[in-house]
C-alpha cells in the first residue's frame, strides 16, 4: 500500500472515529436527558363514557443524583392523569429509595404496577457488546434491593394496586376497569397459569358502583417485559389494552429503522409505540414504552429519546341517548 493510500485510510478511520465519538457524546450527554411525552388516543371505552387520561411510566432506572429526571417526572402531575400505569424497573441504584419516593410523590390516587428485575436487584456492569447478542442473562452477582420498601410505598403511600401475577379492578369516572398482570417475565417470574383463576376471583368479588344497564368492563393487561407468551396469554384472557416496558425502545437505534435489539422475543417493529397484538383470532392494543432511563453502566441513548406516554382512553363515536 502506497503512502497516499495509507494516508487516505488513516483519514477515513479518523473520520469514522470522530463520528462515533460525537454520536456517543450526544447519546450519553444530551439525548438520554431529552425527556419527551408521547401521546396516544384510543376509543376503547363504552359509548357515553368520559375520557380517561392514563400516564404510563416505564423503566425509570433512577439513580439518586439524577435530579433533572426527578423534577421532569414530577412535572407530569400537571397532566392530571386519572390513572398511572407503572411497568417496573424503577430502581437504578441501591441508595435511590428516597429519590424515587420524592419523584413519584405527586402521583397519589388511582394506579397499578408490576415489578421488573431491577426492582429486586441492582444493576451490574456488562460489556456493551453483549447488548447485541440477544436477551440478557443473569449470571452476574447483583445487589439485592429493598423491594418490600418499594411496594409498601406504592401500595400504602401512593394507593397503587399491585398486579404481580394477580388481577384487580377499579372504577374511574364511571368506567369499569379490570386489570391483570404478571411479575417480570424476563426472569421467568410470570405465572400465566394462575391468571384465569385470579381474573375469575376478581370478577366474582368486585362490587361495582351503579352504572348504565348492561355496562361492560374494559380489561387491561400489564407486564414489564413483553414476551410473546405473555401477550398471547393476555389476549386469550380478554385484554382490550396491554401496557409494557423493558425494551428501552432498543435504546441505541439507527434513525428511521426499528430497534436493533429488544431484549426479549417481541418483533422489533413492535418494541416501541402503539400497535395491535393479534393472537388466536383475537386482538388487543399494545403500548410499549421506550422508558425513561438506562442502566447507570450504559448511560446512552441514540435515536431513541426517553419517554413517558399519555394514553387518552375515549368512548366510541356514538352514545346513549
KOLRO-10805 format. One record per residue (C-alpha): residue in one letter; chain; x, y, z. Coordinates in nm, 4 decimals. Example, Ala and Ser with C-alpha at 12.3 -4.5 7.8 and 13.67 -1.06 7.14 Angstrom:
@residuo A; cadena A; px 1.2300; py -0.4500; pz 0.7800 $
@residuo S; cadena A; px 1.3670; py -0.1060; pz 0.7140 $
END
This chain:
@residuo X; cadena A; px 0.0000; py 0.0000; pz 0.0000 $
@residuo X; cadena A; px 0.1426; py 0.3364; pz -0.1062 $
@residuo X; cadena A; px 0.1857; py 0.6393; pz 0.1145 $
@residuo X; cadena A; px -0.1203; py 0.8105; pz -0.0355 $
@residuo X; cadena A; px -0.3406; py 0.5034; pz 0.0231 $
@residuo X; cadena A; px -0.2214; py 0.4718; pz 0.3826 $
@residuo X; cadena A; px -0.2916; py 0.8398; pz 0.4408 $
@residuo X; cadena A; px -0.6401; py 0.8069; pz 0.2879 $
@residuo X; cadena A; px -0.7213; py 0.5023; pz 0.5012 $
@residuo X; cadena A; px -0.5991; py 0.6765; pz 0.8143 $
@residuo X; cadena A; px -0.8093; py 0.9813; pz 0.7316 $
@residuo X; cadena A; px -1.1180; py 0.7627; pz 0.6799 $
@residuo X; cadena A; px -1.0619; py 0.5791; pz 1.0072 $
@residuo X; cadena A; px -1.0141; py 0.9081; pz 1.1845 $
@residuo X; cadena A; px -1.3398; py 1.0383; pz 1.0411 $
@residuo X; cadena A; px -1.5267; py 0.7254; pz 1.1497 $
@residuo X; cadena A; px -1.3784; py 0.7517; pz 1.4987 $
@residuo X; cadena A; px -1.4773; py 1.1185; pz 1.5191 $
@residuo X; cadena A; px -1.8344; py 1.0432; pz 1.4114 $
@residuo X; cadena A; px -1.8527; py 0.7591; pz 1.6638 $
@residuo X; cadena A; px -1.7198; py 0.9767; pz 1.9428 $
@residuo X; cadena A; px -1.9650; py 1.2512; pz 1.8528 $
@residuo X; cadena A; px -2.2570; py 1.0094; pz 1.8466 $
@residuo X; cadena A; px -2.1580; py 0.8671; pz 2.1853 $
@residuo X; cadena A; px -2.1229; py 1.2140; pz 2.3331 $
@residuo X; cadena A; px -2.4665; py 1.3098; pz 2.2001 $
@residuo X; cadena A; px -2.6279; py 0.9896; pz 2.3266 $
@residuo X; cadena A; px -2.4689; py 0.9970; pz 2.6704 $
@residuo X; cadena A; px -2.4732; py 1.3693; pz 2.7465 $
@residuo X; cadena A; px -2.7727; py 1.5014; pz 2.5543 $
@residuo X; cadena A; px -3.0290; py 1.2568; pz 2.4201 $
@residuo X; cadena A; px -3.0662; py 1.0404; pz 2.7299 $
@residuo X; cadena A; px -3.1812; py 1.3555; pz 2.9106 $
@residuo X; cadena A; px -3.4162; py 1.4824; pz 2.6354 $
@residuo X; cadena A; px -3.7312; py 1.3544; pz 2.8032 $
@residuo X; cadena A; px -4.0468; py 1.3634; pz 2.5972 $
@residuo X; cadena A; px -4.4156; py 1.2772; pz 2.6276 $
@residuo X; cadena A; px -4.5715; py 1.0591; pz 2.3599 $
@residuo X; cadena A; px -4.9469; py 1.0997; pz 2.3246 $
@residuo X; cadena A; px -5.1878; py 0.8308; pz 2.2041 $
@residuo X; cadena A; px -5.5680; py 0.8250; pz 2.1799 $
@residuo X; cadena A; px -5.7680; py 0.5022; pz 2.1901 $
@residuo X; cadena A; px -6.1505; py 0.4860; pz 2.1552 $
@residuo X; cadena A; px -6.1999; py 0.1719; pz 2.3629 $
@residuo X; cadena A; px -6.4367; py 0.2916; pz 2.6369 $
@residuo X; cadena A; px -6.8073; py 0.2272; pz 2.6321 $
@residuo X; cadena A; px -7.0344; py 0.4684; pz 2.4419 $
@residuo X; cadena A; px -7.1068; py 0.7734; pz 2.6529 $
@residuo X; cadena A; px -6.8076; py 0.7236; pz 2.8827 $
@residuo X; cadena A; px -6.5955; py 1.0158; pz 2.9972 $
@residuo X; cadena A; px -6.2392; py 1.0218; pz 2.8646 $
@residuo X; cadena A; px -5.9624; py 0.8883; pz 3.0893 $
@residuo X; cadena A; px -5.6037; py 1.0133; pz 3.0917 $
@residuo X; cadena A; px -5.3588; py 0.7287; pz 3.1576 $
@residuo X; cadena A; px -4.9941; py 0.8054; pz 3.2364 $
@residuo X; cadena A; px -4.7618; py 0.5150; pz 3.1523 $
@residuo X; cadena A; px -4.4286; py 0.5231; pz 3.3389 $
@residuo X; cadena A; px -4.1650; py 0.2640; pz 3.2495 $
@residuo X; cadena A; px -3.8009; py 0.1845; pz 3.3209 $
@residuo X; cadena A; px -3.7138; py 0.4907; pz 3.5265 $
@residuo X; cadena A; px -3.3898; py 0.3236; pz 3.6481 $
@residuo X; cadena A; px -3.3482; py 0.6122; pz 3.8886 $
@residuo X; cadena A; px -3.0153; py 0.6997; pz 4.0497 $
@residuo X; cadena A; px -3.0087; py 0.9474; pz 4.3393 $
@residuo X; cadena A; px -2.8001; py 1.2062; pz 4.1513 $
@residuo X; cadena A; px -3.0394; py 1.2288; pz 3.8546 $
@residuo X; cadena A; px -3.2108; py 1.5457; pz 3.9732 $
@residuo X; cadena A; px -3.3221; py 1.6582; pz 3.6281 $
@residuo X; cadena A; px -3.5073; py 1.3332; pz 3.5676 $
@residuo X; cadena A; px -3.6717; py 1.3535; pz 3.9098 $
@residuo X; cadena A; px -3.8066; py 1.7020; pz 3.8508 $
@residuo X; cadena A; px -3.9229; py 1.6244; pz 3.4969 $
@residuo X; cadena A; px -4.1210; py 1.3209; pz 3.6125 $
@residuo X; cadena A; px -4.2757; py 1.5220; pz 3.8961 $
@residuo X; cadena A; px -4.3868; py 1.7813; pz 3.6411 $
@residuo X; cadena A; px -4.6008; py 1.5165; pz 3.4682 $
@residuo X; cadena A; px -4.8503; py 1.5574; pz 3.7518 $
@residuo X; cadena A; px -4.9551; py 1.8778; pz 3.5716 $
@residuo X; cadena A; px -5.1169; py 1.6497; pz 3.3115 $
@residuo X; cadena A; px -5.3636; py 1.5445; pz 3.5841 $
@residuo X; cadena A; px -5.3713; py 1.1737; pz 3.4988 $
@residuo X; cadena A; px -5.6758; py 0.9757; pz 3.6055 $
@residuo X; cadena A; px -5.4658; py 0.6589; pz 3.6249 $
@residuo X; cadena A; px -5.0952; py 0.5771; pz 3.6467 $
@residuo X; cadena A; px -4.9647; py 0.2517; pz 3.4985 $
@residuo X; cadena A; px -4.6112; py 0.1682; pz 3.6123 $
@residuo X; cadena A; px -4.4446; py -0.1211; pz 3.4288 $
@residuo X; cadena A; px -4.1423; py -0.1646; pz 3.6521 $
@residuo X; cadena A; px -3.7637; py -0.1199; pz 3.6695 $
@residuo X; cadena A; px -3.7962; py 0.1888; pz 3.8859 $
@residuo X; cadena A; px -3.4746; py 0.1467; pz 4.0842 $
@residuo X; cadena A; px -3.1373; py 0.2144; pz 3.9238 $
@residuo X; cadena A; px -2.9156; py 0.2234; pz 4.2318 $
@residuo X; cadena A; px -2.9104; py 0.0646; pz 4.5758 $
@residuo X; cadena A; px -2.9469; py 0.4027; pz 4.7505 $
@residuo X; cadena A; px -3.2248; py 0.5554; pz 4.5430 $
@residuo X; cadena A; px -3.5336; py 0.4880; pz 4.7578 $
@residuo X; cadena A; px -3.5744; py 0.8399; pz 4.8934 $
@residuo X; cadena A; px -3.5147; py 0.9906; pz 4.5491 $
@residuo X; cadena A; px -3.7785; py 0.7671; pz 4.3934 $
@residuo X; cadena A; px -4.0282; py 0.8416; pz 4.6689 $
@residuo X; cadena A; px -3.9725; py 1.2137; pz 4.6117 $
@residuo X; cadena A; px -4.0081; py 1.1676; pz 4.2342 $
@residuo X; cadena A; px -4.3385; py 0.9803; pz 4.2464 $
@residuo X; cadena A; px -4.4958; py 1.1549; pz 4.5463 $
@residuo X; cadena A; px -4.7258; py 1.3729; pz 4.3290 $
@residuo X; cadena A; px -4.8970; py 1.0656; pz 4.1825 $
@residuo X; cadena A; px -5.1187; py 0.9548; pz 4.4684 $
@residuo X; cadena A; px -5.4514; py 0.8050; pz 4.3700 $
@residuo X; cadena A; px -5.5536; py 0.5520; pz 4.1078 $
@residuo X; cadena A; px -5.2584; py 0.3484; pz 3.9874 $
@residuo X; cadena A; px -5.1368; py -0.0031; pz 3.9127 $
@residuo X; cadena A; px -4.7883; py -0.1509; pz 3.8929 $
@residuo X; cadena A; px -4.5834; py -0.4596; pz 3.8164 $
@residuo X; cadena A; px -4.2193; py -0.5170; pz 3.9014 $
@residuo X; cadena A; px -3.9166; py -0.5548; pz 3.6792 $
@residuo X; cadena A; px -3.6000; py -0.7347; pz 3.7810 $
@residuo X; cadena A; px -3.4346; py -0.4019; pz 3.8663 $
@residuo X; cadena A; px -3.6928; py -0.3590; pz 4.1394 $
@residuo X; cadena A; px -3.5331; py -0.6630; pz 4.3048 $
@residuo X; cadena A; px -3.1647; py -0.6394; pz 4.2108 $
@residuo X; cadena A; px -2.9300; py -0.3515; pz 4.1443 $
@residuo X; cadena A; px -2.7601; py -0.3044; pz 3.8075 $
@residuo X; cadena A; px -2.4299; py -0.4736; pz 3.7257 $
@residuo X; cadena A; px -2.1662; py -0.3919; pz 3.4678 $
@residuo X; cadena A; px -2.1986; py -0.5740; pz 3.1366 $
@residuo X; cadena A; px -1.9930; py -0.5456; pz 2.8210 $
@residuo X; cadena A; px -2.1732; py -0.3190; pz 2.5716 $
@residuo X; cadena A; px -2.1117; py -0.5802; pz 2.3010 $
@residuo X; cadena A; px -2.3390; py -0.8255; pz 2.4860 $
@residuo X; cadena A; px -2.6227; py -0.5833; pz 2.4247 $
@residuo X; cadena A; px -2.6406; py -0.7064; pz 2.0656 $
@residuo X; cadena A; px -2.6148; py -1.0792; pz 2.1416 $
@residuo X; cadena A; px -2.9801; py -1.1374; pz 2.2371 $
@residuo X; cadena A; px -3.1864; py -1.1210; pz 2.5577 $
@residuo X; cadena A; px -2.9634; py -1.0629; pz 2.8590 $
@residuo X; cadena A; px -2.8797; py -1.3405; pz 3.1035 $
@residuo X; cadena A; px -2.8431; py -1.3164; pz 3.4797 $
@residuo X; cadena A; px -2.5120; py -1.4773; pz 3.5699 $
@residuo X; cadena A; px -2.3623; py -1.1701; pz 3.7364 $
@residuo X; cadena A; px -2.3898; py -1.1251; pz 4.1096 $
@residuo X; cadena A; px -2.6314; py -0.8426; pz 4.1841 $
@residuo X; cadena A; px -2.7062; py -0.6364; pz 4.4935 $
@residuo X; cadena A; px -3.0485; py -0.7266; pz 4.6414 $
@residuo X; cadena A; px -3.2768; py -0.4232; pz 4.6657 $
@residuo X; cadena A; px -3.5424; py -0.3389; pz 4.9242 $
@residuo X; cadena A; px -3.8420; py -0.4465; pz 4.7159 $
@residuo X; cadena A; px -4.0661; py -0.4518; pz 5.0225 $
@residuo X; cadena A; px -3.9999; py -0.0823; pz 5.0816 $
@residuo X; cadena A; px -4.0752; py -0.0054; pz 4.7169 $
@residuo X; cadena A; px -4.4026; py -0.1983; pz 4.7189 $
@residuo X; cadena A; px -4.5066; py -0.0527; pz 5.0545 $
@residuo X; cadena A; px -4.4573; py 0.2959; pz 4.9142 $
@residuo X; cadena A; px -4.6561; py 0.2171; pz 4.6006 $
@residuo X; cadena A; px -4.9435; py 0.0494; pz 4.7823 $
@residuo X; cadena A; px -4.9703; py 0.2363; pz 5.1114 $
@residuo X; cadena A; px -4.8389; py 0.5826; pz 5.0269 $
@residuo X; cadena A; px -4.9475; py 0.6264; pz 4.6647 $
@residuo X; cadena A; px -5.2508; py 0.3962; pz 4.6778 $
@residuo X; cadena A; px -5.1493; py 0.1921; pz 4.3723 $
@residuo X; cadena A; px -5.2550; py -0.1705; pz 4.3221 $
@residuo X; cadena A; px -5.0025; py -0.4483; pz 4.2646 $
@residuo X; cadena A; px -5.0675; py -0.6634; pz 3.9577 $
@residuo X; cadena A; px -4.7777; py -0.9046; pz 4.0086 $
@residuo X; cadena A; px -4.9399; py -1.2338; pz 3.8993 $
@residuo X; cadena A; px -5.2847; py -1.1216; pz 4.0057 $
@residuo X; cadena A; px -5.5964; py -0.9296; pz 3.8992 $
@residuo X; cadena A; px -5.7627; py -0.6199; pz 4.0445 $
@residuo X; cadena A; px -6.0468; py -0.3851; pz 3.9500 $
@residuo X; cadena A; px -6.1454; py -0.0226; pz 3.9937 $
@residuo X; cadena A; px -6.3985; py 0.2274; pz 3.8664 $
@residuo X; cadena A; px -6.2760; py 0.5617; pz 3.7322 $
@residuo X; cadena A; px -6.5133; py 0.8342; pz 3.6156 $
@residuo X; cadena A; px -6.7866; py 0.5755; pz 3.5772 $
@residuo X; cadena A; px -6.5821; py 0.3328; pz 3.3634 $
@residuo X; cadena A; px -6.5263; py -0.0165; pz 3.4974 $
@residuo X; cadena A; px -6.1661; py -0.1247; pz 3.4569 $
@residuo X; cadena A; px -6.0377; py -0.4768; pz 3.5147 $
@residuo X; cadena A; px -5.6610; py -0.5220; pz 3.5391 $
@residuo X; cadena A; px -5.4397; py -0.8269; pz 3.5387 $
@residuo X; cadena A; px -5.0646; py -0.8581; pz 3.5234 $
@residuo X; cadena A; px -4.7534; py -1.0653; pz 3.5813 $
@residuo X; cadena A; px -4.4229; py -1.0343; pz 3.7574 $
@residuo X; cadena A; px -4.1109; py -0.9967; pz 3.5431 $
@residuo X; cadena A; px -4.1268; py -1.2413; pz 3.2515 $
@residuo X; cadena A; px -3.7610; py -1.1708; pz 3.1685 $
@residuo X; cadena A; px -3.6735; py -1.3572; pz 3.4874 $
@residuo X; cadena A; px -3.9433; py -1.6221; pz 3.4242 $
@residuo X; cadena A; px -4.1363; py -1.4972; pz 3.7261 $
@residuo X; cadena A; px -4.4627; py -1.4739; pz 3.5343 $
@residuo X; cadena A; px -4.7308; py -1.7206; pz 3.6415 $
@residuo X; cadena A; px -4.9585; py -1.7257; pz 3.3415 $
@residuo X; cadena A; px -5.1382; py -2.0382; pz 3.4568 $
@residuo X; cadena A; px -5.2657; py -1.8526; pz 3.7619 $
@residuo X; cadena A; px -5.4225; py -1.5667; pz 3.5665 $
@residuo X; cadena A; px -5.7592; py -1.7238; pz 3.4744 $
@residuo X; cadena A; px -5.8291; py -1.8107; pz 3.8379 $
@residuo X; cadena A; px -5.7187; py -1.4667; pz 3.9570 $
@residuo X; cadena A; px -5.9403; py -1.2961; pz 3.6997 $
@residuo X; cadena A; px -6.2385; py -1.5129; pz 3.7886 $
@residuo X; cadena A; px -6.1924; py -1.4438; pz 4.1601 $
@residuo X; cadena A; px -6.1662; py -1.0711; pz 4.0955 $
@residuo X; cadena A; px -6.4825; py -1.0704; pz 3.8848 $
@residuo X; cadena A; px -6.6762; py -1.2672; pz 4.1452 $
@residuo X; cadena A; px -6.5811; py -1.0345; pz 4.4303 $
@residuo X; cadena A; px -6.5767; py -0.6883; pz 4.2766 $
@residuo X; cadena A; px -6.8656; py -0.4624; pz 4.3726 $
@residuo X; cadena A; px -6.9177; py -0.2052; pz 4.1011 $
@residuo X; cadena A; px -7.0913; py 0.1246; pz 4.1721 $
@residuo X; cadena A; px -7.4221; py 0.1733; pz 3.9949 $
@residuo X; cadena A; px -7.3776; py 0.2295; pz 3.6234 $
@residuo X; cadena A; px -7.5601; py 0.2104; pz 3.2941 $
@residuo X; cadena A; px -7.7717; py -0.1007; pz 3.2282 $
@residuo X; cadena A; px -7.5642; py -0.3658; pz 3.0568 $
@residuo X; cadena A; px -7.2402; py -0.1773; pz 3.1171 $
@residuo X; cadena A; px -6.9295; py -0.3799; pz 3.0287 $
@residuo X; cadena A; px -6.5795; py -0.3647; pz 3.1743 $
@residuo X; cadena A; px -6.2582; py -0.2762; pz 2.9938 $
@residuo X; cadena A; px -5.9748; py -0.5267; pz 3.0504 $
@residuo X; cadena A; px -5.6159; py -0.4042; pz 3.0742 $
@residuo X; cadena A; px -5.3089; py -0.6293; pz 3.0885 $
@residuo X; cadena A; px -4.9835; py -0.5046; pz 3.2432 $
@residuo X; cadena A; px -4.6380; py -0.6602; pz 3.2119 $
@residuo X; cadena A; px -4.2828; py -0.5402; pz 3.2482 $
@residuo X; cadena A; px -4.1338; py -0.7499; pz 2.9669 $
@residuo X; cadena A; px -4.3492; py -0.8023; pz 2.6544 $
@residuo X; cadena A; px -4.2622; py -1.1633; pz 2.5798 $
@residuo X; cadena A; px -4.4902; py -1.3219; pz 2.3235 $
@residuo X; cadena A; px -4.6144; py -1.5864; pz 2.5666 $
@residuo X; cadena A; px -4.7336; py -1.3102; pz 2.7991 $
@residuo X; cadena A; px -4.9002; py -1.1057; pz 2.5268 $
@residuo X; cadena A; px -5.0729; py -1.4149; pz 2.3880 $
@residuo X; cadena A; px -5.1999; py -1.5058; pz 2.7337 $
@residuo X; cadena A; px -5.3288; py -1.1541; pz 2.7931 $
@residuo X; cadena A; px -5.5213; py -1.1571; pz 2.4651 $
@residuo X; cadena A; px -5.6602; py -1.5034; pz 2.5437 $
@residuo X; cadena A; px -5.7762; py -1.3721; pz 2.8809 $
@residuo X; cadena A; px -5.9685; py -1.0893; pz 2.7171 $
@residuo X; cadena A; px -5.7383; py -0.7874; pz 2.7338 $
@residuo X; cadena A; px -5.8526; py -0.4854; pz 2.5353 $
@residuo X; cadena A; px -5.5302; py -0.2970; pz 2.6081 $
@residuo X; cadena A; px -5.1785; py -0.4041; pz 2.7143 $
@residuo X; cadena A; px -4.9040; py -0.1902; pz 2.8696 $
@residuo X; cadena A; px -4.5368; py -0.2974; pz 2.8716 $
@residuo X; cadena A; px -4.1842; py -0.1600; pz 2.9017 $
@residuo X; cadena A; px -3.8445; py -0.3338; pz 2.9341 $
@residuo X; cadena A; px -3.7196; py -0.2891; pz 2.5762 $
@residuo X; cadena A; px -3.5994; py 0.0710; pz 2.6181 $
@residuo X; cadena A; px -3.7188; py 0.1034; pz 2.2582 $
@residuo X; cadena A; px -3.3884; py -0.0500; pz 2.1559 $
@residuo X; cadena A; px -3.2041; py 0.2337; pz 2.3346 $
@residuo X; cadena A; px -2.9428; py 0.2678; pz 2.0564 $
@residuo X; cadena A; px -3.1050; py 0.2804; pz 1.7136 $
@residuo X; cadena A; px -3.0431; py 0.3654; pz 1.3520 $
@residuo X; cadena A; px -3.2650; py 0.6661; pz 1.2739 $
@residuo X; cadena A; px -3.5777; py 0.5690; pz 1.0859 $
@residuo X; cadena A; px -3.5402; py 0.1947; pz 1.1453 $
@residuo X; cadena A; px -3.6949; py -0.0417; pz 1.4021 $
@residuo X; cadena A; px -3.4906; py -0.1199; pz 1.7138 $
@residuo X; cadena A; px -3.1798; py -0.3294; pz 1.6555 $
@residuo X; cadena A; px -3.2480; py -0.5309; pz 1.9703 $
@residuo X; cadena A; px -3.5464; py -0.5812; pz 2.2013 $
@residuo X; cadena A; px -3.4044; py -0.7845; pz 2.4953 $
@residuo X; cadena A; px -3.6983; py -1.0244; pz 2.4565 $
@residuo X; cadena A; px -3.8777; py -1.2065; pz 2.1748 $
@residuo X; cadena A; px -4.1223; py -0.9348; pz 2.0678 $
@residuo X; cadena A; px -4.0956; py -0.8449; pz 1.6971 $
@residuo X; cadena A; px -3.8645; py -0.5484; pz 1.6525 $
@residuo X; cadena A; px -4.1285; py -0.3340; pz 1.4843 $
@residuo X; cadena A; px -4.3482; py -0.3606; pz 1.7954 $
@residuo X; cadena A; px -4.0762; py -0.2965; pz 2.0542 $
@residuo X; cadena A; px -4.1800; py 0.0668; pz 2.0981 $
@residuo X; cadena A; px -4.5001; py 0.2556; pz 2.0386 $
@residuo X; cadena A; px -4.8637; py 0.1684; pz 1.9897 $
@residuo X; cadena A; px -4.9583; py -0.1354; pz 1.7822 $
@residuo X; cadena A; px -5.2092; py -0.4185; pz 1.7764 $
@residuo X; cadena A; px -5.1195; py -0.7623; pz 1.9128 $
@residuo X; cadena A; px -5.3063; py -1.0442; pz 1.7384 $
@residuo X; cadena A; px -5.3418; py -1.3966; pz 1.8729 $
@residuo X; cadena A; px -5.5904; py -1.6778; pz 1.8068 $
@residuo X; cadena A; px -5.8324; py -1.4514; pz 1.6166 $
@residuo X; cadena A; px -5.8350; py -1.2002; pz 1.8987 $
@residuo X; cadena A; px -5.6514; py -0.8731; pz 1.9334 $
@residuo X; cadena A; px -5.5570; py -0.6053; pz 2.1847 $
@residuo X; cadena A; px -5.3927; py -0.2666; pz 2.1616 $
@residuo X; cadena A; px -5.0305; py -0.2867; pz 2.2786 $
@residuo X; cadena A; px -4.8355; py 0.0101; pz 2.4107 $
@residuo X; cadena A; px -4.4643; py -0.0497; pz 2.4676 $
@residuo X; cadena A; px -4.2809; py 0.2428; pz 2.6228 $
@residuo X; cadena A; px -3.9178; py 0.3216; pz 2.5455 $
@residuo X; cadena A; px -3.8890; py 0.4103; pz 2.9131 $
@residuo X; cadena A; px -3.7259; py 0.7000; pz 3.0936 $
@residuo X; cadena A; px -3.3875; py 0.5662; pz 3.1956 $
@residuo X; cadena A; px -3.0926; py 0.3430; pz 3.1283 $
@residuo X; cadena A; px -2.8613; py 0.1344; pz 3.3396 $
@residuo X; cadena A; px -2.6020; py 0.3524; pz 3.5099 $
@residuo X; cadena A; px -2.3461; py 0.1267; pz 3.3367 $
@residuo X; cadena A; px -2.4870; py 0.2000; pz 2.9895 $
@residuo X; cadena A; px -2.5914; py 0.5665; pz 3.0094 $
@residuo X; cadena A; px -2.6536; py 0.6312; pz 2.6419 $
@residuo X; cadena A; px -2.9490; py 0.6650; pz 2.4056 $
@residuo X; cadena A; px -2.9296; py 0.7332; pz 2.0347 $
@residuo X; cadena A; px -3.2268; py 0.7972; pz 1.8030 $
@residuo X; cadena A; px -3.4461; py 0.6813; pz 2.0924 $
@residuo X; cadena A; px -3.5433; py 0.9571; pz 2.3332 $
@residuo X; cadena A; px -3.6583; py 0.8667; pz 2.6852 $
@residuo X; cadena A; px -4.0348; py 0.8904; pz 2.7088 $
@residuo X; cadena A; px -4.3397; py 0.8867; pz 2.9260 $
@residuo X; cadena A; px -4.6626; py 0.8001; pz 2.7482 $
@residuo X; cadena A; px -5.0040; py 0.9575; pz 2.7910 $
@residuo X; cadena A; px -5.2823; py 0.7366; pz 2.6568 $
@residuo X; cadena A; px -5.6213; py 0.9037; pz 2.6410 $
@residuo X; cadena A; px -5.8983; py 0.6442; pz 2.6508 $
@residuo X; cadena A; px -6.2142; py 0.7711; pz 2.4876 $
@residuo X; cadena A; px -6.5602; py 0.6418; pz 2.4038 $
@residuo X; cadena A; px -6.6785; py 0.5417; pz 2.0592 $
@residuo X; cadena A; px -6.8435; py 0.7773; pz 1.8103 $
@residuo X; cadena A; px -7.1951; py 0.7251; pz 1.9387 $
@residuo X; cadena A; px -7.3535; py 0.7472; pz 2.2817 $
@residuo X; cadena A; px -7.6596; py 0.6513; pz 2.4757 $
@residuo X; cadena A; px -7.9487; py 0.8938; pz 2.4405 $
END
